[in-house]
Amino acid sequence: MDLNIIKDFIPIGQRNRPGRVNPMLYVTIHETANTKKGANARAHANYLKGSDAANLPVSWHYTVDDAEICQHLPEDEEAYHAGDGKGSGNCQSIGIEIAVNSDGNFQAAVERTVELVADICIRRNIPLENVRQHYDWSGKNCPMNIRAGKPYSWKVFLEKVQAAIKAQTVPPGSLPDQEPSGWAKEAWEWAFINKITDGTNPKGTVTREQVMQLLFNYRKYNVEKREKA
């Protein structure tokens, strides 16, 4: 899927663009709750650049509709979207709003969001368990439709993100018959996503030097995780 990302940033210095560094440890999913016709990604980009959003202040990184994605802030900058003050939602996560405009296709917008989240998780090395709902930070019933199972549940949303991550990171030259066994699939995908293995030849024999390399990669993963904490 072509993500079709349009960069339309909140002006530097505006009150809802604090400019502080975001370590990008989480992704937070929201819905705009604006069902008006025309309340798509571009409409929200215009809103965030205006005085109403600045005075609140409120901001987030992306708005996704059924046709395109508007990016409002660099991912490595903080935003005001999670309702948790100086907590991890605002200060350590990338905020994504899904448009719910009545003249849009909500399911298509959610599917586009799945692809965006997968892309971010791969680029920023964010584990699936760090993809959160707005609800997780402040208790707000958001993303409201997904939480109600529309177009599908949060569990299915995460499963789709996991599948998209796998699809976007299939190693070159991998063969269909080189799939890991069912009992090892989750562990294999986790190891590949976190760069502990290159994702090839899951059922092949392993040399002692390859074992050492896997252990080294796992140690490196733990060090990088601690540094991000």
N, C-alpha and C positions, 0 to 999 in steps of 0.2 A: 504493500500500500504506500502510495506517495503521501507523506504526511502533510505536505503543502503548508509549511510554517512561514508565517509572515511576521517579521520583527517590527513591532510598533511600540517602542519603549516609552514608559513614563519618563518625563523630562528629569534630568539630573537636578537635584536640589529641591524637587517638589516634596512636600511633607510625607506623602505615602511612598516615597522611595528613599528609605533611610541610608542606603549605601553601605551598610555593614556587611561583613563577610559571612556567607552561609557555607558551612562545611558540607552540605548536601548529603546528609546521612539518611534522609527519609524522603518519600514522595507522599503527598497528602491529596486525597481526592475529595472534591466538592461538587455540588451542583449549584448553578446560579440562582435557582428559584424564581427566575424572571421568565414567565410564560408569555409575555407580550410578543406579538408578531414583530419580527425584525430584530429581536434581542439575541442576535447571534454573536460570534466571536469578535467581529469588527465593531459592533455596537458597544461591547464591553471594553474594547481597547480605547474607544473614544471616551467612555465613562471614566476609566482609570486616569486618563490625562486631564480630566476636568476638576473643578474646584470642589464638587461634592465629595468625590472619593478622597481628595487630598485633605479635606477638613475632618473626615471621620477619625483617623485615616484608615484606608483599606487598600490592599493591593495583593496581587498574586502573580505567578509566573506565566501561566498559559490559560487561555480559554479555548475550548475545543467545540466546534459545531459539526454538522454533518458533511461539510464541504472543505473546511480549512481550520487551521490553528493559528491563533494570534499569540505571539510571545510579548509579554509586557515588561519583563525584567530579565537580566542575565540570571542564569541558574545559580550562580555563586554569590548572589546578593540576597539578604534577608527581605521578607515581605510581611505584611499584616493580614493574615488570612485565617489563622487557626484558632483565634480567640483564647490563646493561652499566655498572653503577655510576652514575657521573655523566656517562655518555655521552648521545648524542642520543636513544636509545631511551627511557630513563627520563625525561630532562629536557626533551625537545622533541617528544614524540609523544603522541597520544591512543591509549590501549590498549583494544582490543576483544577480549573472549574469546567464542568461540562454544561453546555448550553441546553436549556429546556424550552426554548421558544416554541410556541404552538405551531408555527409554520415551518418547523424543522423536523428532521427525522432523528428522534432521540436515540434509537438503537444504533443508527449509523454513527452518531456522535460518540456513543460509548465504545463502539468498535474502534474508532479512530483513537480514542483515549487509550485503549488497551495497547495499541501499537506505539503510541507516544511513551507510555509508562515503560514498556519493554525496552525501547530505545534508550531512555534515561537510565534505567537500571544497568544496562550493559555499559554505557559510557561512563557512568559514575560509580560503577561497582557497588550498587545498592542491592542488598539481598531482598528477596520477595517478602520476607517477614517485616521489612521496614516500609512496605507500601501500606499506608494507613488511611482511615477515614477521618474526616473533620471531627466526627463524633468522638474518636479516640482521644483527641486533645482537649475538647471543651464540653463534651456531652451534648452538643447540638445534633439534632436529627438530620444529619447531612453526611453523605449524599442521600437525600430522602427517598428517591425512586429506587435506587439500587438496594438500599436498606429494606425496602418493601418488596424486593424481588422483581423489579421492573427495570430493564427488560429481562434481567436475571439477577440472581443473588450475588452478594459480595464474594461468597466462596467460589462461585462460577467465574466471577470477574477475575479473581486471582489466578484461577486455573487457566483462564484465557491468556493472562499476562505471562504466566509460566510457559505456556505453549508458544507464545509469540517470541519470548526470549530464546527458546530452543530453535525456532525457525530462523531467527535472525543470526544465530551463532553456530549453525551447522558447519563443522570444519570442512574445508575443501578436500574433495576426494573421499569423503565418508561414503560407505556403502549401506544400502538399506538392510542387508542381512548382518550388519555389524552392530545391531542394537543390543544394549545390555539386557540381561534377564529382568523380568518384571520386579522381582524382589530387590534388585539393585538399581532400578531406574532412577528413583528419587536421589539416591546418594551420588550416582554417576552424573546426573544433571547438575547437582549442587557443586560437585568437584570441578566440572567443566566451566560453569558460570564464574566460579571464584578462582579460575586459572590454576588449579592444582594439577589438573591433567589437560592434555591437548584435545581430549574428546575422541581420539581414534582408537580402534582395535580393542574394544572393551573385553573381549574374550580371549585375547592373546596371552601368551606366556610373558613373564616379566623377569628381567635380569636384576641382579642385586644393585647395579648402578642405577637402574630405573627406579627401584624402590627408594634409594637414597635421594634421587631427584624429587620424587613425590613427597617425601618427608620434608625436604628442604622447601618445596613450594608451600606445603601446609604451614611450616614455621613462618614463612614470609607472609602468608595470608593473616596469621594471628598477629604478627607485628603491625601490619598495616591497619588491622581492625582496631588494635589498641591505640594507635596514633590518632585514629579518627574519633575515638571516644571522648 
